[in-house]
Amino acid sequence: MAWVYLFVAGLFEVGWAVGLKYTDGFSRLVPTLLTVASMIVSLGLLGLALKTLPVGTAYAVWTGVGTVGTALLGILLLGEPATGVRLACIAAIVAGIVGLKLAA
């Protein structure tokens, strides 16, 4: 169950990272509230995952899921470039996440 908590925590990390863009410097109330809520849920689920997973592995996977998700949403929603090098780097992060999962 800890891996499920960790993956969902990573998804909420994506939510708050992308949400920051929509808060307009925390000047828009609803996006700010949703972003802060995502932060709280993400950290809470990470804390639950850390009850059984090693901190180094869990933190790396959490940030990796957040990084990959945020980069992909940046490409899909915000028009950020999808260069070959960028996509290869995202793939390398995914490979690292899988490797950490297999090693744990």
N, CA, C and O atoms as a MOPAC input file, in Angstrom:
PM7 MOZYME 1SCF
protein

 N      0.81500 1    -1.20200 1     0.00000 1
 C      0.00000 1     0.00000 1     0.00000 1
 C      0.86000 1     1.26700 1     0.00000 1
 O      0.44000 1     2.31200 1    -0.49700 1
 N      2.06800 1     1.16100 1     0.56300 1
 C      2.94700 1     2.32800 1     0.64300 1
 C      3.30300 1     2.84300 1    -0.74300 1
 O      3.41400 1     4.05300 1    -0.94100 1
 N      3.48300 1     1.93900 1    -1.71100 1
 C      3.81700 1     2.36700 1    -3.07000 1
 C      2.64700 1     3.11100 1    -3.70900 1
 O      2.85100 1     4.04700 1    -4.48300 1
 N      1.43400 1     2.70000 1    -3.38700 1
 C      0.25300 1     3.41000 1    -3.90300 1
 C      0.20300 1     4.81000 1    -3.30700 1
 O     -0.00500 1     5.79100 1    -4.02100 1
 N      0.39500 1     4.89600 1    -1.99700 1
 C      0.44400 1     6.21600 1    -1.35200 1
 C      1.50000 1     7.09700 1    -2.00100 1
 O      1.26800 1     8.27600 1    -2.26800 1
 N      2.65600 1     6.51000 1    -2.25000 1
 C      3.76300 1     7.27700 1    -2.81300 1
 C      3.45500 1     7.76400 1    -4.22100 1
 O      3.73800 1     8.91600 1    -4.55300 1
 N      2.88100 1     6.90700 1    -5.04800 1
 C      2.54600 1     7.30500 1    -6.41300 1
 C      1.49000 1     8.40600 1    -6.41800 1
 O      1.61600 1     9.38400 1    -7.15500 1
 N      0.45500 1     8.25100 1    -5.60100 1
 C     -0.59300 1     9.28300 1    -5.53200 1
 C     -0.01400 1    10.58600 1    -4.97100 1
 O     -0.38900 1    11.67300 1    -5.41000 1
 N      0.89400 1    10.47700 1    -4.00700 1
 C      1.57100 1    11.66900 1    -3.48500 1
 C      2.31300 1    12.38500 1    -4.60400 1
 O      2.29900 1    13.61400 1    -4.67500 1
 N      2.95800 1    11.62300 1    -5.47500 1
 C      3.64700 1    12.19700 1    -6.62400 1
 C      2.69000 1    12.89800 1    -7.57000 1
 O      3.01200 1    13.95400 1    -8.11600 1
 N      1.51800 1    12.32000 1    -7.76700 1
 C      0.50400 1    12.96500 1    -8.62500 1
 C      0.04600 1    14.28700 1    -8.02400 1
 O     -0.13900 1    15.27000 1    -8.74100 1
 N     -0.13400 1    14.30900 1    -6.71400 1
 C     -0.51000 1    15.56900 1    -6.06700 1
 C      0.63500 1    16.58000 1    -6.10700 1
 O      0.40300 1    17.78800 1    -6.11200 1
 N      1.86500 1    16.08300 1    -6.13600 1
 C      2.99000 1    17.00000 1    -6.31100 1
 C      2.90800 1    17.66300 1    -7.68000 1
 O      3.17400 1    18.85800 1    -7.81600 1
 N      2.54300 1    16.89100 1    -8.68400 1
 C      2.32500 1    17.46700 1   -10.01900 1
 C      1.24500 1    18.53500 1    -9.93800 1
 O      1.38100 1    19.61500 1   -10.51300 1
 N      0.17200 1    18.22700 1    -9.22100 1
 C     -0.93000 1    19.17700 1    -9.07500 1
 C     -0.49600 1    20.49100 1    -8.48300 1
 O     -0.89400 1    21.55000 1    -8.96700 1
 N      0.31600 1    20.44500 1    -7.44300 1
 C      0.71200 1    21.72400 1    -6.83700 1
 C      1.79100 1    22.42000 1    -7.64200 1
 O      1.84900 1    23.64900 1    -7.66500 1
 N      2.64300 1    21.65700 1    -8.30200 1
 C      3.67500 1    22.31200 1    -9.11300 1
 C      3.04900 1    23.05600 1   -10.29600 1
 O      3.39900 1    24.20400 1   -10.57200 1
 N      2.13700 1    22.40300 1   -10.98000 1
 C      1.44100 1    23.06100 1   -12.09300 1
 C      0.50300 1    24.14000 1   -11.55200 1
 O      0.35400 1    25.20400 1   -12.15300 1
 N     -0.12200 1    23.85600 1   -10.42000 1
 C     -1.02300 1    24.82700 1    -9.81200 1
 C     -0.35100 1    26.14900 1    -9.50000 1
 O     -0.97700 1    27.20600 1    -9.58700 1
 N      0.91700 1    26.09300 1    -9.13800 1
 C      1.64700 1    27.33400 1    -8.85400 1
 C      1.60900 1    28.28800 1   -10.04300 1
 O      1.54500 1    29.50600 1    -9.87300 1
 N      1.64900 1    27.72800 1   -11.23600 1
 C      1.61000 1    28.56300 1   -12.44300 1
 C      0.28700 1    29.32900 1   -12.51700 1
 O      0.25100 1    30.48300 1   -12.94500 1
 N     -0.77800 1    28.68500 1   -12.10100 1
 C     -2.11500 1    29.27400 1   -12.21700 1
 C     -2.48700 1    30.18400 1   -11.05000 1
 O     -3.50600 1    30.87200 1   -11.11100 1
 N     -1.67900 1    30.20300 1    -9.98600 1
 C     -1.99800 1    31.09000 1    -8.85700 1
 C     -1.67100 1    32.54300 1    -9.15300 1
 O     -2.13400 1    33.45000 1    -8.46100 1
 N     -0.86400 1    32.75300 1   -10.19400 1
 C     -0.43700 1    34.11500 1   -10.56600 1
 C      0.19900 1    34.81000 1    -9.36500 1
 O     -0.20600 1    35.89800 1    -8.95400 1
 N      1.21300 1    34.13300 1    -8.82000 1
 C      1.91100 1    34.70700 1    -7.66400 1
 C      1.06100 1    34.71900 1    -6.41100 1
 O      1.18700 1    35.62500 1    -5.58700 1
 N      0.20100 1    33.73500 1    -6.25400 1
 C     -0.72400 1    33.60200 1    -5.12600 1
 C     -1.73400 1    34.75000 1    -5.05900 1
 O     -2.23000 1    35.08500 1    -3.98300 1
 N     -2.03200 1    35.34100 1    -6.19700 1
 C     -3.00300 1    36.43700 1    -6.22300 1
 C     -4.39800 1    35.96900 1    -6.63200 1
 O     -5.35100 1    36.74500 1    -6.55700 1
 N     -4.53200 1    34.73600 1    -7.05500 1
 C     -5.83800 1    34.18900 1    -7.44400 1
 C     -6.26000 1    33.17500 1    -6.39000 1
 O     -5.56300 1    32.18700 1    -6.15700 1
 N     -7.40500 1    33.42100 1    -5.75000 1
 C     -7.81300 1    32.66200 1    -4.56800 1
 C     -8.02900 1    31.17600 1    -4.84300 1
 O     -7.42600 1    30.33600 1    -4.17400 1
 N     -8.86600 1    30.83900 1    -5.80300 1
 C     -9.20600 1    29.42300 1    -6.01200 1
 C     -7.98200 1    28.60000 1    -6.42400 1
 O     -7.74800 1    27.54600 1    -5.83100 1
 N     -7.19600 1    29.03000 1    -7.40600 1
 C     -5.99700 1    28.24700 1    -7.71300 1
 C     -5.02600 1    28.14700 1    -6.53100 1
 O     -4.36800 1    27.12200 1    -6.35000 1
 N     -4.94000 1    29.20200 1    -5.73700 1
 C     -4.06600 1    29.16500 1    -4.56500 1
 C     -4.55700 1    28.13600 1    -3.55700 1
 O     -3.76100 1    27.36100 1    -3.02700 1
 N     -5.85100 1    28.11800 1    -3.28800 1
 C     -6.40400 1    27.14500 1    -2.33500 1
 C     -6.21800 1    25.71700 1    -2.82600 1
 O     -5.88200 1    24.83000 1    -2.04100 1
 N     -6.43500 1    25.48800 1    -4.11800 1
 C     -6.25800 1    24.14500 1    -4.68100 1
 C     -4.78700 1    23.73000 1    -4.63800 1
 O     -4.47300 1    22.56900 1    -4.37600 1
 N     -3.90500 1    24.66600 1    -4.89300 1
 C     -2.47400 1    24.37600 1    -4.85500 1
 C     -2.03100 1    24.02300 1    -3.44200 1
 O     -1.30900 1    23.04400 1    -3.24900 1
 N     -2.44900 1    24.79700 1    -2.46400 1
 C     -2.08500 1    24.52200 1    -1.07500 1
 C     -2.67800 1    23.18200 1    -0.62300 1
 O     -2.01900 1    22.41900 1     0.08400 1
 N     -3.90700 1    22.89800 1    -1.02300 1
 C     -4.51900 1    21.60900 1    -0.68100 1
 C     -3.72700 1    20.45900 1    -1.29100 1
 O     -3.52500 1    19.43100 1    -0.64400 1
 N     -3.27800 1    20.62700 1    -2.52900 1
 C     -2.46600 1    19.59400 1    -3.17300 1
 C     -1.14700 1    19.38800 1    -2.44200 1
 O     -0.67200 1    18.26000 1    -2.31100 1
 N     -0.56000 1    20.47700 1    -1.96900 1
 C      0.68600 1    20.37400 1    -1.20200 1
 C      0.47000 1    19.55400 1     0.06600 1
 O      1.27300 1    18.67900 1     0.39100 1
 N     -0.60200 1    19.83500 1     0.76900 1
 C     -0.88600 1    19.15000 1     2.03000 1
 C     -1.13000 1    17.66400 1     1.79600 1
 O     -0.59600 1    16.81800 1     2.51300 1
 N     -1.94800 1    17.34900 1     0.77900 1
 C     -2.23600 1    15.94200 1     0.48300 1
 C     -0.95700 1    15.22000 1     0.06100 1
 O     -0.69400 1    14.10200 1     0.50400 1
 N     -0.17100 1    15.86100 1    -0.79100 1
 C      1.06400 1    15.24700 1    -1.27600 1
 C      2.01200 1    14.92100 1    -0.11800 1
 O      2.52700 1    13.80700 1    -0.02900 1
 N      2.23400 1    15.87800 1     0.74800 1
 C      3.13500 1    15.64600 1     1.88300 1
 C      2.55700 1    14.62800 1     2.86900 1
 O      3.29400 1    13.82700 1     3.44500 1
 N      1.24100 1    14.66200 1     3.06000 1
 C      0.61200 1    13.69500 1     3.95900 1
 C      0.76300 1    12.27100 1     3.45400 1
 O      1.07700 1    11.36500 1     4.22600 1
 N      0.53900 1    12.06900 1     2.15900 1
 C      0.68500 1    10.73400 1     1.58700 1
 C      2.14800 1    10.28500 1     1.56900 1
 O      2.44200 1     9.10800 1     1.77900 1
 N      3.05800 1    11.22300 1     1.31900 1
 C      4.48000 1    10.89300 1     1.39600 1
 C      4.81700 1    10.42200 1     2.81500 1
 O      5.54100 1     9.44200 1     2.99300 1
 N      4.29700 1    11.11200 1     3.80100 1
 C      4.52300 1    10.71100 1     5.18800 1
 C      4.01400 1     9.31000 1     5.48100 1
 O      4.67200 1     8.54700 1     6.18900 1
 N      2.86000 1     8.96700 1     4.94900 1
 C      2.32400 1     7.61300 1     5.13400 1
 C      3.22300 1     6.57900 1     4.45800 1
 O      3.47900 1     5.51300 1     5.01800 1
 N      3.69600 1     6.89500 1     3.26200 1
 C      4.57000 1     5.96200 1     2.54900 1
 C      5.87500 1     5.74300 1     3.31000 1
 O      6.43200 1     4.64500 1     3.30400 1
 N      6.35500 1     6.79800 1     3.96500 1
 C      7.62400 1     6.70100 1     4.69100 1
 C      7.54200 1     5.83200 1     5.93900 1
 O      8.56800 1     5.51900 1     6.54400 1
 N      6.34700 1     5.44500 1     6.32600 1
 C      6.23000 1     4.53700 1     7.46400 1
 C      6.88000 1     3.18900 1     7.16000 1
 O      7.35900 1     2.50800 1     8.06700 1
 N      6.89500 1     2.80400 1     5.87600 1
 C      7.45000 1     1.49600 1     5.53500 1
 C      8.56200 1     1.54500 1     4.48200 1
 O      9.36100 1     0.61100 1     4.40500 1
 N      8.63700 1     2.58800 1     3.68300 1
 C      9.64500 1     2.66300 1     2.62800 1
 C     10.87600 1     3.43400 1     3.11300 1
 O     10.75900 1     4.32400 1     3.95500 1
 N     12.03600 1     3.09800 1     2.58900 1
 C     13.23900 1     3.86500 1     2.93300 1
 C     13.10900 1     5.31100 1     2.45200 1
 O     12.57800 1     5.56100 1     1.37100 1
 N     13.58700 1     6.24900 1     3.24400 1
 C     13.39600 1     7.66100 1     2.93400 1
 C     14.07200 1     8.05100 1     1.62000 1
 O     13.50000 1     8.81600 1     0.84300 1
 N     15.25600 1     7.54900 1     1.36000 1
 C     15.95000 1     7.90500 1     0.12500 1
 C     15.19600 1     7.44300 1    -1.10800 1
 O     15.06100 1     8.18400 1    -2.08200 1
 N     14.71200 1     6.22200 1    -1.05700 1
 C     13.94100 1     5.67700 1    -2.17600 1
 C     12.62600 1     6.42300 1    -2.33900 1
 O     12.27700 1     6.83900 1    -3.44300 1
 N     11.90200 1     6.59100 1    -1.24800 1
 C     10.59300 1     7.23900 1    -1.32200 1
 C     10.70200 1     8.67400 1    -1.81600 1
 O      9.91600 1     9.10200 1    -2.66000 1
 N     11.66500 1     9.41300 1    -1.29900 1
 C     11.81300 1    10.80800 1    -1.70700 1
 C     12.19600 1    10.90400 1    -3.17500 1
 O     11.67700 1    11.75200 1    -3.90100 1
 N     13.10300 1    10.03800 1    -3.61500 1
 C     13.51500 1    10.05600 1    -5.01400 1
 C     12.35800 1     9.70300 1    -5.94200 1
 O     12.19300 1    10.33100 1    -6.98800 1
 N     11.56800 1     8.72200 1    -5.57800 1
 C     10.41900 1     8.34700 1    -6.40800 1
 C      9.37900 1     9.45800 1    -6.39900 1
 O      8.82100 1     9.79000 1    -7.44400 1
 N      9.11200 1    10.03300 1    -5.23600 1
 C      8.13000 1    11.11600 1    -5.11900 1
 C      8.50800 1    12.29400 1    -6.01100 1
 O      7.68400 1    12.80000 1    -6.77300 1
 N      9.75000 1    12.71800 1    -5.90700 1
 C     10.18300 1    13.84600 1    -6.73700 1
 C     10.26300 1    13.45100 1    -8.20600 1
 O     10.01000 1    14.27200 1    -9.08700 1
 N     10.61400 1    12.19600 1    -8.47200 1
 C     10.67500 1    11.74000 1    -9.85700 1
 C      9.31400 1    11.73200 1   -10.52400 1
 O      9.16600 1    12.20700 1   -11.65000 1
 N      8.32300 1    11.19700 1    -9.83700 1
 C      6.95500 1    11.20800 1   -10.37000 1
 C      6.50900 1    12.65200 1   -10.57800 1
 O      5.92000 1    12.98200 1   -11.60800 1
 N      6.78800 1    13.50100 1    -9.60800 1
 C      6.42200 1    14.90900 1    -9.73500 1
 C      7.13000 1    15.59000 1   -10.89000 1
 O      6.52600 1    16.38100 1   -11.61500 1
 N      8.39800 1    15.28800 1   -11.06300 1
 C      9.17500 1    15.90300 1   -12.14100 1
 C      8.66400 1    15.46500 1   -13.50400 1
 O      8.44600 1    16.29500 1   -14.38700 1
 N      8.47600 1    14.17800 1   -13.67500 1
 C      7.99900 1    13.65600 1   -14.96000 1
 C      6.61200 1    14.19800 1   -15.27300 1
 O      6.36000 1    14.67900 1   -16.37800 1
 N      5.71900 1    14.12000 1   -14.30000 1
 C      4.35400 1    14.60900 1   -14.52200 1
 C      4.30500 1    16.08900 1   -14.82000 1
 O      3.56800 1    16.52700 1   -15.70400 1
 N      5.08400 1    16.85900 1   -14.08700 1
 C      5.10500 1    18.30400 1   -14.30000 1
 C      5.68800 1    18.64900 1   -15.66100 1
 O      5.16900 1    19.51900 1   -16.36100 1
 N      6.76300 1    17.97100 1   -16.03600 1
 C      7.36300 1    18.23000 1   -17.34800 1
 C      6.39500 1    17.87200 1   -18.47500 1
 O      6.27700 1    18.60900 1   -19.45400 1
 N      5.70700 1    16.74600 1   -18.33600 1
 C      4.75500 1    16.34600 1   -19.37700 1
 C      3.56900 1    17.30000 1   -19.46200 1
 O      3.13100 1    17.65100 1   -20.55700 1
 N      3.05200 1    17.71600 1   -18.32200 1
 C      1.94600 1    18.67500 1   -18.35300 1
 C      2.40000 1    20.03500 1   -18.87000 1
 O      1.62800 1    20.74700 1   -19.51100 1
 N      3.63500 1    20.39200 1   -18.59600 1
 C      4.17200 1    21.62400 1   -19.16200 1
 C      4.16100 1    21.57000 1   -20.68000 1
 O      3.83800 1    22.55400 1   -21.34500 1
 N      4.51700 1    20.41400 1   -21.22000 1
 C      4.49700 1    20.23800 1   -22.66900 1
 C      3.06200 1    20.25300 1   -23.18900 1
 O      2.76300 1    20.93600 1   -24.16900 1
 N      2.17800 1    19.50600 1   -22.53600 1
 C      0.81000 1    19.34400 1   -23.02700 1
 C     -0.08000 1    20.56600 1   -22.79200 1
 O     -0.88600 1    20.92700 1   -23.65000 1
 N      0.07000 1    21.19900 1   -21.62500 1
 C     -0.84300 1    22.29000 1   -21.27100 1
 C     -0.26500 1    23.68200 1   -21.49600 1
 O     -0.99400 1    24.62000 1   -21.81900 1
 N      1.03300 1    23.80900 1   -21.32500 1
 C      1.63300 1    25.14000 1   -21.30200 1
 C      2.48300 1    25.44500 1   -22.52900 1
 O      3.11500 1    26.49800 1   -22.60600 1
 N      2.49600 1    24.53000 1   -23.47900 1
 C      3.20700 1    24.77200 1   -24.72300 1
 C      4.72100 1    24.77500 1   -24.60300 1
 O      5.40700 1    25.37700 1   -25.42900 1
 N      5.24500 1    24.11500 1   -23.59000 1
 C      6.69400 1    24.03100 1   -23.44400 1
 C      7.23800 1    23.08500 1   -24.51300 1
 O      6.52100 1    22.19200 1   -24.96500 1
 N      8.49300 1    23.26700 1   -24.92200 1
 C      9.03100 1    22.46500 1   -26.02600 1
 C      9.17700 1    20.98700 1   -25.66900 1
 O      9.50000 1    20.63300 1   -24.53500 1
 N      8.93100 1    20.13600 1   -26.66200 1
 C      9.06200 1    18.68500 1   -26.50100 1
 C     10.21900 1    18.21700 1   -27.37500 1
 O     10.02400 1    17.44600 1   -28.31500 1
 N     11.40900 1    18.67900 1   -27.06400 1
 C     12.58000 1    18.31300 1   -27.85700 1
 C     12.98700 1    16.87500 1   -27.56100 1
 O     12.60600 1    16.31100 1   -26.53500 1
 N     13.74700 1    16.30100 1   -28.44600 1
 C     14.21600 1    14.94100 1   -28.24900 1
 C     15.04300 1    14.78900 1   -26.99400 1
 O     14.90100 1    13.80800 1   -26.26500 1
 N     15.90600 1    15.75300 1   -26.73900 1
 C     16.75000 1    15.69100 1   -25.54100 1
 C     15.87900 1    15.76100 1   -24.29000 1
 O     16.10800 1    15.02700 1   -23.32800 1
 N     14.90200 1    16.62600 1   -24.30400 1
 C     14.02400 1    16.76000 1   -23.13800 1
 C     13.25600 1    15.46100 1   -22.88000 1
 O     13.16600 1    15.00700 1   -21.73900 1
 N     12.70400 1    14.86600 1   -23.93800 1
 C     11.96000 1    13.61200 1   -23.79400 1
 C     12.88100 1    12.47600 1   -23.36400 1
 O     12.46900 1    11.60800 1   -22.59400 1
 N     14.10600 1    12.46700 1   -23.84600 1
 C     15.07100 1    11.44600 1   -23.42200 1
 C     15.39200 1    11.58800 1   -21.93800 1
 O     15.52500 1    10.58800 1   -21.23200 1
 N     15.51600 1    12.81100 1   -21.46700 1
 C     15.77300 1    13.03900 1   -20.04100 1
 C     14.58600 1    12.59300 1   -19.19000 1
 O     14.77300 1    12.01800 1   -18.11800 1
 N     13.38100 1    12.85300 1   -19.65900 1
 C     12.18800 1    12.38200 1   -18.94700 1
 C     12.20000 1    10.85500 1   -18.88900 1
 O     11.89900 1    10.27000 1   -17.84800 1
 N     12.54800 1    10.21200 1   -20.00000 1
 C     12.62800 1     8.74400 1   -20.03000 1
 C     13.68300 1     8.23100 1   -19.04900 1
 O     13.48300 1     7.19600 1   -18.41400 1
 N     14.78900 1     8.93700 1   -18.92400 1
 C     15.83300 1     8.54300 1   -17.97500 1
 C     15.32100 1     8.62500 1   -16.53800 1
 O     15.64400 1     7.77300 1   -15.71200 1
 N     14.53200 1     9.64100 1   -16.24600 1
 C     13.95300 1     9.76700 1   -14.89800 1
 C     12.99500 1     8.61000 1   -14.63700 1
 O     13.00600 1     8.02600 1   -13.55300 1
 N     12.17200 1     8.28000 1   -15.61800 1
 C     11.24500 1     7.14400 1   -15.47400 1
 C     12.03600 1     5.86300 1   -15.23300 1
 O     11.66100 1     5.05800 1   -14.38100 1
 N     13.12400 1     5.66600 1   -15.97200 1
 C     13.95500 1     4.46900 1   -15.77000 1
 C     14.51600 1     4.45400 1   -14.35100 1
 O     14.58300 1     3.39400 1   -13.72800 1
 N     14.91100 1     5.59300 1   -13.84000 1
 C     15.40100 1     5.67000 1   -12.46100 1
 C     14.33600 1     5.32600 1   -11.45300 1
 O     14.60900 1     4.63300 1   -10.47200 1
 N     13.12600 1     5.80000 1   -11.67800 1
 C     12.01300 1     5.48700 1   -10.77500 1
 C     11.76000 1     3.98400 1   -10.76500 1
 O     11.62200 1     3.37700 1    -9.70300 1
 N     11.70000 1     3.39100 1   -11.95300 1
 C     11.47400 1     1.93100 1   -12.04800 1
 C     12.61200 1     1.18700 1   -11.35300 1
 O     12.37600 1     0.22500 1   -10.62200 1
 N     13.84400 1     1.63600 1   -11.58300 1
 C     14.98500 1     0.98800 1   -10.94900 1
 C     14.91200 1     1.04100 1    -9.42900 1
 O     15.19100 1     0.04900 1    -8.75500 1
 N     14.54000 1     2.18700 1    -8.89800 1
 C     14.41200 1     2.30900 1    -7.44000 1
 C     13.31300 1     1.40700 1    -6.89800 1
 O     13.45400 1     0.81900 1    -5.82500 1
 N     12.22800 1     1.30200 1    -7.63900 1
 C     11.12900 1     0.42900 1    -7.21100 1
 C     11.59700 1    -1.01800 1    -7.18600 1
 O     11.31400 1    -1.75400 1    -6.24100 1
 N     12.32000 1    -1.42500 1    -8.23500 1
 C     12.79500 1    -2.80900 1    -8.30700 1
 C     13.83900 1    -3.11900 1    -7.24200 1
 O     13.94000 1    -4.24900 1    -6.76400 1
 N     14.61600 1    -2.10000 1    -6.87600 1
 C     15.68200 1    -2.30200 1    -5.89300 1
 C     15.17000 1    -2.27500 1    -4.45200 1
 O     15.87700 1    -2.70500 1    -3.54100 1
 N     13.97200 1    -1.78500 1    -4.23800 1
 C     13.45700 1    -1.60300 1    -2.87200 1
 C     12.90800 1    -2.85600 1    -2.27900 1
 O     12.44300 1    -2.84800 1    -1.13900 1

